[in-house]
Amino acid sequence: MPNADFVIEGYIDPIEPLRDEGPFGDHTGYYTLPEPYPVFHVTAITHRRDAVYPVTIVGLPPMEDFYIGGASVKLFLPIFK
């Protein structure tokens, strides 16, 4: 992957029991309930020298991703219509 800023390598053991993951918050302030998922075992994390890791912080609304979502709707709604 020559264009990747970060690469996370690992494996999932198909016979390993699922584990609960969550709850997770979103930009509306709602939280999803924990649900069972396969466990990903990380064996290596690598990154390029000038890697960029774009993130947003999720918490009680309104947070920054709420405004990004609103701006996206204003930009793309006319195209979708």
C-alpha positions in Angstrom: 0.0 0.0 0.0 2.3 2.8 -1.1 -0.4 5.5 -0.5 -1.3 4.5 3.1 -0.4 6.8 5.9 -0.9 4.0 8.5 -1.1 0.2 8.2 -2.4 -2.0 11.0 -1.6 -5.6 10.6 -3.1 -8.5 12.5 -5.4 -11.5 12.4 -8.8 -12.7 13.6 -9.0 -16.2 15.0 -12.3 -17.7 13.6 -12.7 -20.1 16.5 -12.2 -17.5 19.2 -15.4 -16.4 21.0 -16.8 -13.0 20.1 -16.4 -10.1 22.6 -18.7 -7.2 23.3 -17.6 -3.9 21.7 -19.1 -0.6 22.5 -21.0 1.5 23.4 -20.0 4.0 20.8 -21.2 7.7 20.6 -22.0 9.6 17.5 -22.5 13.2 16.6 -26.1 13.3 17.5 -25.3 12.3 21.1 -26.8 8.9 20.9 -24.9 5.8 21.9 -25.1 2.4 20.4 -25.4 -0.6 22.7 -22.5 -3.1 23.0 -22.6 -5.9 20.4 -20.4 -9.0 19.9 -17.7 -8.7 17.4 -14.6 -10.8 16.4 -11.4 -9.9 18.1 -8.7 -8.4 15.9 -5.2 -9.2 17.3 -2.7 -6.4 16.2 0.7 -7.7 15.3 2.2 -4.5 13.8 1.5 -0.8 13.2 3.6 1.1 10.7 3.3 4.6 9.3 5.0 6.7 6.7 7.4 9.5 7.9 4.9 12.3 7.1 1.8 10.5 8.1 -1.4 12.4 8.8 -4.1 11.1 11.2 -7.3 13.1 10.7 -9.7 12.7 13.6 -12.8 14.2 15.2 -13.8 14.1 18.9 -17.1 12.6 19.7 -18.9 13.4 22.9 -22.0 15.3 24.1 -23.4 17.4 21.3 -22.7 19.6 19.6 -19.2 18.5 18.8 -17.0 19.3 15.8 -18.3 16.4 13.7 -21.8 17.8 14.0 -20.7 21.0 12.2 -18.8 19.0 9.6 -21.9 16.9 9.0 -24.0 20.0 8.6 -21.6 21.5 6.2 -21.5 18.3 4.1 -25.3 18.3 3.8 -25.2 22.0 2.6 -22.5 21.1 0.0 -23.9 17.8 -1.3 -27.7 18.1 -1.0 -28.0 20.2 -4.2 -26.0 17.5 -6.1 -28.2 14.7 -4.8 -31.4 16.5 -5.8 
